[in-house]
Amino acid sequence: MKYCSTRGQVHGLSFSAAVMMGLADDGGLLLPEDIPVLSKDELQKLRNLPYPELAFQIISKYATDIPVTDLKDIIDRSYASFDHPQITPVVKLDDLYILELFHGPTLAFKDVALQFLGNLFEYLLGNSGQQMNIIGATSGDTGSAAIYGVKGKQRINIFILHPKGKVSPIQKMQMTTITDANVFNIAVEGTFDDAQAIVKEIFGDLDYKNKHALGVVNSINCARLLAQVVYYFYAFSQVQKATGAKEVEFSVPTGNFGDIFAGYIARKMGLPIKKLILANNINNILSRFVTEGDYSAAEVHHSLSPSMDIQIASNFERYLFYLYDKDAYRLNAAMETFKLNGILPVSSEELTRTQQIFAAASINDEETLAAIGRFADKTGYILDPHTAIGVEVGQRVRSGDCPLICLATAHPAKFGETVKKATGLDPALPPAFQGIDKLEEKLVTLPAEIEAIKQYVDAHVLT
């Protein structure tokens, strides 16, 4: 399997080279040159596999340059850190299914990919004898999951930017109380979009990127997306065994388009997904695109679902690449137009094609609180605010003629204040959170300026 860039100037990369490159050198995002399509017989054979074996069967189709025994070992070690034997269990509640993606070490869906990516980095660097300096931006959960994936590992330093005061207290402490020598937390005086733009600009400086051997853990990295594809297959298998359904719908709370794009890849591989339901909060650039064809930048609003407080979705470019029939010239022109005007042009034919695959809606904070309270009263199950958006939007726009699977992206205890406001109850603190507010913190606050970030990185990189 070879990898290419959405911008058309990078192609023919091996899986390992694509993982290490992160953001493509031409400024685009890397994708497999071909998506393998599974037959009905192949899909059937995946039904009863335990999660690590299923992950191997899916990921091995893309990681073709890694020896089989090594890849199996990386995957097995990655999921040994999860606290549930099924890794991503599916729970039936009322008339829908909840896919619980929060059983990893930081209790968020990002662990599913970042435990794998951290072990993959360690393996590739050990083989090459090289070092890596990881730089990433987080709107909440990516940062802690990335840190837990690489903390204490040899040959890696990690720098994580988060928007100061715009992540939940638990999310912040999960990052800043990790004091390993190779971990550096940066609170940026701005929004997540500011932090993400700085990271992308740093990676666009090829001399700087190569000088410091920079790597990326954000969903910009193609290995993260491929690891996330697995749980769509796993959830479908569990629901199909329970119901006999021939197809399902998934509702995905998303701000950066990475999690739902993994579902799009699963669908292209042949998984019978009728619709992918895109659920947004008030920062609704993605749902506006799906429902109206309006992809225009707007002000970022701070909400009760901070991981979705994004108005420029980094992974959306990957979908555009397919929407534009892999026409890199067209994509470059569209991205330049968006950069200049803050508006992405879309034709009526392209909107129709999008709506054949996706449905979407957005809800505000008041509706999110009501959704948490209503679901708790009806089922006794507590949703975090992001998952609540997925459940509410999914119920509003589902077709109703096949099972609905809602992705639960974080443990409710990560958003205890919001849950208490919605239900009157304090969610039980998992052992991983108990006493976290008493731990020493390690972080620095910097302005949302690329030179300030570069100077800090320069002073702490592995060389």
C-alpha positions as CSV (number, residue, x, y, z in Angstrom):
1,M,0.0,0.0,0.0
2,K,1.4,3.4,-1.0
3,Y,0.3,6.9,0.2
4,C,-0.2,10.2,-1.5
5,S,-1.0,13.8,-0.6
6,T,-4.3,15.5,-1.2
7,R,-2.3,18.4,-2.8
8,G,-0.8,16.1,-5.5
9,Q,3.0,16.7,-5.0
10,V,3.8,13.8,-2.7
11,H,3.0,10.2,-3.7
12,G,4.4,6.7,-3.5
13,L,5.1,6.7,0.2
14,S,5.2,3.6,2.3
15,F,3.0,3.4,5.4
16,S,6.0,4.0,7.7
17,A,7.2,7.0,5.7
18,A,3.6,8.4,5.7
19,V,3.4,8.0,9.5
20,M,6.7,9.7,10.1
21,M,6.0,12.5,7.6
22,G,2.7,13.4,9.3
23,L,1.6,16.5,7.3
24,A,2.6,16.0,3.7
25,D,5.6,18.1,2.6
26,D,3.4,19.9,0.0
27,G,1.0,21.0,2.8
28,G,-1.6,18.4,2.1
29,L,-2.9,15.5,4.1
30,L,-1.8,11.9,3.4
31,L,-4.1,9.2,2.3
32,P,-3.8,5.6,1.0
33,E,-3.6,5.6,-2.8
34,D,-6.2,2.9,-2.9
35,I,-9.0,1.9,-0.4
36,P,-9.3,-1.9,-0.2
37,V,-12.9,-3.1,-0.7
38,L,-14.0,-6.1,1.3
39,S,-16.3,-8.8,-0.1
40,K,-19.3,-10.0,1.8
41,D,-17.4,-13.2,2.7
42,E,-14.5,-11.1,4.1
43,L,-16.9,-9.0,6.1
44,Q,-18.5,-12.1,7.5
45,K,-15.2,-13.5,8.6
46,L,-14.6,-10.3,10.7
47,R,-17.8,-10.7,12.7
48,N,-16.6,-12.8,15.6
49,L,-13.0,-11.5,16.0
50,P,-11.9,-10.0,19.3
51,Y,-11.0,-6.4,19.0
52,P,-7.2,-6.7,18.7
53,E,-7.4,-9.4,16.0
54,L,-10.0,-7.3,14.1
55,A,-7.7,-4.3,14.4
56,F,-4.8,-6.4,12.9
57,Q,-7.0,-7.6,10.0
58,I,-8.0,-4.0,9.1
59,I,-4.7,-2.2,9.8
60,S,-2.6,-4.8,8.1
61,K,-4.3,-3.9,4.8
62,Y,-2.7,-0.5,5.1
63,A,0.5,-1.1,7.0
64,T,1.9,-3.5,4.4
65,D,5.6,-2.6,5.1
66,I,5.6,-3.7,8.7
67,P,6.2,-7.4,9.4
68,V,3.1,-9.3,10.5
69,T,4.5,-10.4,13.9
70,D,5.7,-6.9,14.7
71,L,2.4,-5.3,13.8
72,K,0.5,-7.8,15.9
73,D,2.7,-7.0,18.8
74,I,2.2,-3.3,18.5
75,I,-1.6,-3.7,18.3
76,D,-1.7,-6.1,21.3
77,R,0.4,-3.8,23.5
78,S,-1.7,-0.8,22.5
79,Y,-5.0,-2.3,23.6
80,A,-3.6,-4.0,26.7
81,S,-4.0,-0.7,28.5
82,F,-7.8,-0.6,28.1
83,D,-10.0,-1.4,31.1
84,H,-12.7,-3.3,29.2
85,P,-12.1,-6.7,27.6
86,Q,-14.0,-5.6,24.5
87,I,-12.0,-2.4,24.1
88,T,-14.9,-0.5,22.5
89,P,-18.1,-2.2,23.9
90,V,-21.5,-1.6,22.4
91,V,-24.4,-0.9,24.9
92,K,-28.1,-1.0,23.9
93,L,-30.2,1.8,25.5
94,D,-33.7,2.6,24.5
95,D,-34.0,2.5,20.7
96,L,-30.3,3.0,19.9
97,Y,-26.8,1.7,20.6
98,I,-23.9,3.5,22.3
99,L,-20.4,2.6,21.1
100,E,-18.3,3.3,24.2
101,L,-14.9,4.6,23.1
102,F,-13.7,5.8,26.5
103,H,-12.1,2.8,28.1
104,G,-8.5,3.8,27.4
105,P,-6.1,5.4,29.8
106,T,-7.4,9.0,29.4
107,L,-11.1,7.9,29.1
108,A,-11.6,9.4,25.6
109,F,-11.9,8.0,22.1
110,K,-8.5,9.4,21.1
111,D,-6.9,6.6,23.1
112,V,-8.0,4.0,20.5
113,A,-5.7,5.6,17.9
114,L,-3.0,7.2,20.0
115,Q,-2.0,4.2,22.1
116,F,-1.4,2.5,18.7
117,L,0.4,5.5,17.3
118,G,2.6,6.0,20.3
119,N,3.8,2.3,20.1
120,L,4.1,2.6,16.4
121,F,6.4,5.7,16.7
122,E,8.5,3.9,19.3
123,Y,8.9,0.9,17.0
124,L,9.8,2.9,13.9
125,L,12.3,5.1,15.7
126,G,13.9,2.1,17.4
127,N,14.4,0.5,14.0
128,S,15.9,3.7,12.4
129,G,17.9,4.9,15.5
130,Q,16.3,8.4,14.9
131,Q,14.6,10.8,17.3
132,M,11.4,12.7,16.9
133,N,9.9,15.9,18.3
134,I,6.1,15.7,18.2
135,I,4.1,18.9,18.0
136,G,0.3,18.9,18.2
137,A,-2.7,21.0,19.0
138,T,-5.7,19.9,21.1
139,S,-9.3,21.1,21.6
140,G,-9.5,18.8,24.6
141,D,-8.9,15.1,24.4
142,T,-6.1,14.6,21.8
143,G,-3.5,16.2,24.0
144,S,-3.8,13.9,27.0
145,A,-4.3,10.8,24.8
146,A,-1.1,11.7,22.8
147,I,0.8,12.4,26.0
148,Y,-0.2,9.1,27.5
149,G,0.7,7.4,24.3
150,V,4.4,8.6,24.3
151,K,5.2,9.8,27.9
152,G,8.5,8.3,29.1
153,K,9.3,6.8,25.7
154,Q,12.8,7.0,24.4
155,R,13.7,9.1,21.4
156,I,10.5,11.2,21.6
157,N,9.7,14.7,23.0
158,I,6.1,15.9,22.8
159,F,4.8,19.5,22.7
160,I,1.1,20.0,23.0
161,L,-0.7,23.3,22.5
162,H,-4.1,23.8,24.0
163,P,-6.3,27.0,24.1
164,K,-5.9,28.5,27.6
165,G,-9.1,28.4,29.6
166,K,-11.1,26.6,26.8
167,V,-10.7,23.0,27.8
168,S,-12.4,21.4,30.8
169,P,-10.5,21.4,34.1
170,I,-10.1,17.6,34.0
171,Q,-8.9,17.7,30.4
172,K,-6.3,20.3,31.3
173,M,-5.1,18.5,34.4
174,Q,-4.8,15.2,32.5
175,M,-2.2,16.9,30.3
176,T,-0.5,19.2,32.7
177,T,0.0,16.8,35.6
178,I,2.2,14.5,33.5
179,T,5.6,15.7,34.5
180,D,7.8,13.2,32.5
181,A,10.9,14.9,31.1
182,N,9.8,14.4,27.5
183,V,6.4,16.1,27.9
184,F,5.9,19.9,27.3
185,N,2.4,21.5,27.7
186,I,1.8,24.9,26.2
187,A,-1.4,27.0,27.0
188,V,-1.9,29.2,24.0
189,E,-3.7,32.6,24.5
190,G,-6.2,32.0,21.8
191,T,-8.6,29.4,20.3
192,F,-8.0,25.9,19.2
193,D,-8.1,27.1,15.6
194,D,-5.3,29.5,16.4
195,A,-3.2,26.6,17.9
196,Q,-4.0,24.3,15.0
197,A,-3.0,27.0,12.5
198,I,0.3,27.5,14.3
199,V,1.0,23.8,14.1
200,K,0.2,23.6,10.4
201,E,2.3,26.6,9.7
202,I,5.3,25.1,11.6
203,F,4.9,21.9,9.6
204,G,4.7,24.0,6.4
205,D,8.3,25.3,7.1
206,L,10.1,22.3,5.7
207,D,13.5,23.4,6.8
208,Y,12.3,23.8,10.4
209,K,10.4,20.5,10.2
210,N,13.4,18.6,8.9
211,K,15.9,20.3,11.3
212,H,13.9,19.2,14.3
213,A,12.6,15.9,13.0
214,L,9.0,17.0,13.7
215,G,6.2,14.4,13.9
216,V,2.5,14.8,14.3
217,V,-0.1,13.0,16.5
218,N,-3.1,15.1,15.5
219,S,-5.7,13.4,13.2
220,I,-3.5,14.9,10.5
221,N,-1.5,11.7,10.9
222,C,-3.0,9.0,8.6
223,A,-2.2,6.2,11.1
224,R,-4.7,7.7,13.6
225,L,-7.5,7.6,11.1
226,L,-6.8,4.0,10.1
227,A,-6.9,2.9,13.7
228,Q,-10.3,4.6,14.1
229,V,-11.7,2.8,11.1
230,V,-11.6,-0.4,13.2
231,Y,-14.3,0.5,15.7
232,Y,-16.8,1.1,13.0
233,F,-16.3,-2.5,11.9
234,Y,-16.5,-3.8,15.5
235,A,-19.7,-1.9,16.3
236,F,-21.4,-3.0,13.1
237,S,-20.5,-6.7,13.9
238,Q,-21.9,-6.4,17.5
239,V,-25.1,-4.8,16.4
240,Q,-25.6,-7.1,13.4
241,K,-25.2,-10.2,15.7
242,A,-27.8,-8.7,18.0
243,T,-30.3,-7.7,15.4
244,G,-29.5,-9.3,12.1
245,A,-29.5,-5.8,10.5
246,K,-28.1,-5.6,7.0
247,E,-27.1,-2.0,7.4
248,V,-26.7,0.7,10.2
249,E,-26.4,4.4,10.7
250,F,-23.7,6.0,12.8
251,S,-24.1,9.3,14.6
252,V,-20.8,11.0,15.2
253,P,-20.1,14.2,17.4
254,T,-17.3,15.9,15.5
255,G,-15.6,19.2,15.1
256,N,-12.5,18.4,13.1
257,F,-14.1,15.8,10.8
258,G,-11.5,13.1,11.7
259,D,-13.7,10.7,13.6
260,I,-16.5,10.7,11.0
261,F,-14.0,10.5,8.1
262,A,-12.8,7.2,9.6
263,G,-16.4,6.1,9.2
264,Y,-16.4,7.3,5.6
265,I,-13.3,5.1,4.9
266,A,-15.1,2.1,6.6
267,R,-18.0,2.7,4.2
268,K,-15.7,2.9,1.2
269,M,-14.2,-0.4,2.3
270,G,-17.7,-2.0,2.0
271,L,-19.1,-1.7,5.5
272,P,-22.9,-1.3,5.0
273,I,-23.4,2.1,6.5
274,K,-26.6,3.7,5.3
275,K,-25.8,7.2,6.6
276,L,-23.1,8.9,8.6
277,I,-24.8,11.5,10.8
278,L,-22.6,14.5,11.5
279,A,-23.5,16.1,14.9
280,N,-22.2,19.6,15.7
281,N,-22.5,22.1,18.5
282,I,-23.0,25.8,17.9
283,N,-19.7,25.8,16.0
284,N,-21.5,24.3,13.0
285,I,-19.4,24.8,9.9
286,L,-19.6,21.1,9.1
287,S,-23.3,20.6,9.5
288,R,-23.9,23.8,7.5
289,F,-21.9,22.3,4.7
290,V,-23.9,19.0,4.7
291,T,-27.3,20.6,5.0
292,E,-26.8,23.8,2.9
293,G,-23.5,23.6,1.1
294,D,-22.2,26.4,3.2
295,Y,-18.6,25.9,4.3
296,S,-17.7,29.4,5.5
297,A,-15.5,30.3,8.5
298,A,-17.2,32.0,11.5
299,E,-16.1,33.1,15.0
300,V,-15.4,30.2,17.4
301,H,-17.8,30.1,20.3
302,H,-16.8,28.5,23.6
303,S,-19.4,25.8,24.5
304,L,-20.1,23.0,26.9
305,S,-18.6,20.6,24.4
306,P,-15.2,22.2,24.1
307,S,-13.6,19.4,22.0
308,M,-15.9,20.5,19.2
309,D,-15.2,24.3,19.4
310,I,-13.7,24.4,16.0
311,Q,-14.5,26.4,12.9
312,I,-11.8,25.1,10.5
313,A,-11.9,21.3,10.3
314,S,-8.5,20.0,9.4
315,N,-9.6,16.6,8.2
316,F,-12.3,18.0,5.9
317,E,-9.6,18.3,3.1
318,R,-9.4,14.5,3.0
319,Y,-13.1,14.3,2.2
320,L,-12.9,17.1,-0.4
321,F,-10.1,15.1,-2.2
322,Y,-12.7,12.3,-2.8
323,L,-15.6,14.7,-3.5
324,Y,-13.4,16.3,-6.2
325,D,-12.6,12.8,-7.6
326,K,-9.0,13.0,-6.5
327,D,-8.4,16.2,-8.5
328,A,-5.5,17.7,-6.6
329,Y,-5.5,20.8,-8.8
330,R,-9.1,21.5,-8.0
331,L,-8.5,20.9,-4.3
332,N,-5.6,23.3,-4.2
333,A,-7.6,26.0,-5.9
334,A,-10.5,25.5,-3.5
335,M,-8.3,25.6,-0.4
336,E,-6.6,28.8,-1.7
337,T,-10.1,30.3,-2.1
338,F,-11.0,29.3,1.4
339,K,-7.8,30.7,2.8
340,L,-8.4,34.1,1.0
341,N,-12.1,34.5,1.4
342,G,-13.1,32.1,4.2
343,I,-15.6,30.5,1.9
344,L,-15.4,27.1,0.1
345,P,-17.2,26.9,-3.2
346,V,-19.5,23.8,-3.7
347,S,-21.7,22.9,-6.6
348,S,-25.2,21.6,-6.3
349,E,-24.1,18.2,-7.7
350,E,-21.4,17.9,-5.0
351,L,-23.9,18.8,-2.3
352,T,-26.2,16.1,-3.6
353,R,-23.4,13.5,-3.5
354,T,-22.5,14.6,0.0
355,Q,-26.1,14.2,1.2
356,Q,-26.3,10.7,-0.2
357,I,-23.7,9.7,2.4
358,F,-24.1,12.2,5.3
359,A,-26.9,13.7,7.3
360,A,-26.3,16.5,9.8
361,A,-27.6,18.9,12.4
362,S,-26.3,21.0,15.2
363,I,-27.6,21.9,18.7
364,N,-26.8,24.6,21.3
365,D,-25.7,24.3,24.9
366,E,-29.3,24.5,26.2
367,E,-30.3,21.6,24.0
368,T,-27.2,19.7,25.0
369,L,-28.1,20.0,28.7
370,A,-31.7,18.9,28.0
371,A,-30.4,15.9,26.0
372,I,-28.2,14.8,28.9
373,G,-31.0,15.1,31.4
374,R,-33.7,13.5,29.3
375,F,-31.5,10.5,28.4
376,A,-30.5,10.0,32.1
377,D,-34.1,10.1,33.2
378,K,-35.2,7.6,30.5
379,T,-32.3,5.1,30.7
380,G,-30.2,5.9,33.8
381,Y,-27.2,6.3,31.5
382,I,-25.1,9.5,31.8
383,L,-23.8,11.0,28.6
384,D,-20.9,13.5,28.3
385,P,-21.9,16.7,26.4
386,H,-20.2,15.6,23.2
387,T,-21.9,12.2,23.1
388,A,-25.2,13.9,24.1
389,I,-25.0,16.0,20.9
390,G,-24.5,12.8,18.9
391,V,-27.4,11.1,20.5
392,E,-29.8,14.1,20.1
393,V,-28.8,14.8,16.5
394,G,-28.9,11.1,15.7
395,Q,-32.4,10.8,17.0
396,R,-33.5,13.9,15.1
397,V,-32.3,13.0,11.6
398,R,-32.0,9.1,11.6
399,S,-33.9,7.3,8.9
400,G,-35.6,5.0,11.4
401,D,-35.5,1.9,9.3
402,C,-32.1,0.5,10.6
403,P,-30.2,0.5,13.9
404,L,-28.6,3.7,15.0
405,I,-25.1,3.6,16.7
406,C,-24.0,6.7,18.5
407,L,-20.3,7.2,19.3
408,A,-19.6,7.9,22.9
409,T,-16.4,9.9,22.7
410,A,-15.6,10.6,26.4
411,H,-16.4,9.5,29.9
412,P,-18.9,11.9,31.6
413,A,-16.6,12.5,34.5
414,K,-14.4,14.6,32.2
415,F,-17.3,17.1,32.2
416,G,-18.6,16.8,35.7
417,E,-19.8,20.4,36.0
418,T,-21.9,20.1,32.9
419,V,-23.3,16.7,33.9
420,K,-24.3,18.0,37.3
421,K,-26.0,21.0,35.8
422,A,-28.0,18.7,33.5
423,T,-28.9,16.0,36.0
424,G,-28.2,17.3,39.5
425,L,-25.7,14.4,39.9
426,D,-22.0,14.3,40.2
427,P,-20.7,11.6,37.9
428,A,-18.6,9.0,39.7
429,L,-14.9,9.8,39.4
430,P,-13.0,6.9,37.9
431,P,-9.8,5.9,39.7
432,A,-7.7,7.7,37.1
433,F,-9.2,11.0,38.1
434,Q,-9.2,10.7,41.9
435,G,-6.8,13.1,43.4
436,I,-5.7,14.6,40.1
437,D,-6.4,18.1,41.3
438,K,-3.8,17.7,44.0
439,L,-1.0,16.8,41.6
440,E,1.9,19.1,40.5
441,E,1.3,20.7,37.1
442,K,3.9,21.4,34.4
443,L,3.0,24.0,31.7
444,V,3.9,27.3,30.2
445,T,1.6,30.0,28.8
446,L,2.5,31.6,25.5
447,P,0.8,34.0,23.1
448,A,-0.8,32.6,19.9
449,E,2.2,33.6,17.8
450,I,4.3,31.2,15.8
451,E,7.6,32.8,16.7
452,A,6.9,32.5,20.4
453,I,6.0,28.8,20.0
454,K,9.1,28.2,17.8
455,Q,11.4,29.8,20.3
456,Y,10.0,27.6,23.1
457,V,10.3,24.4,20.9
458,D,13.9,25.4,19.9
459,A,14.9,25.5,23.6
460,H,13.5,22.0,24.4
461,V,13.8,19.8,21.3
462,L,15.7,16.6,21.1
463,T,18.8,17.1,18.9
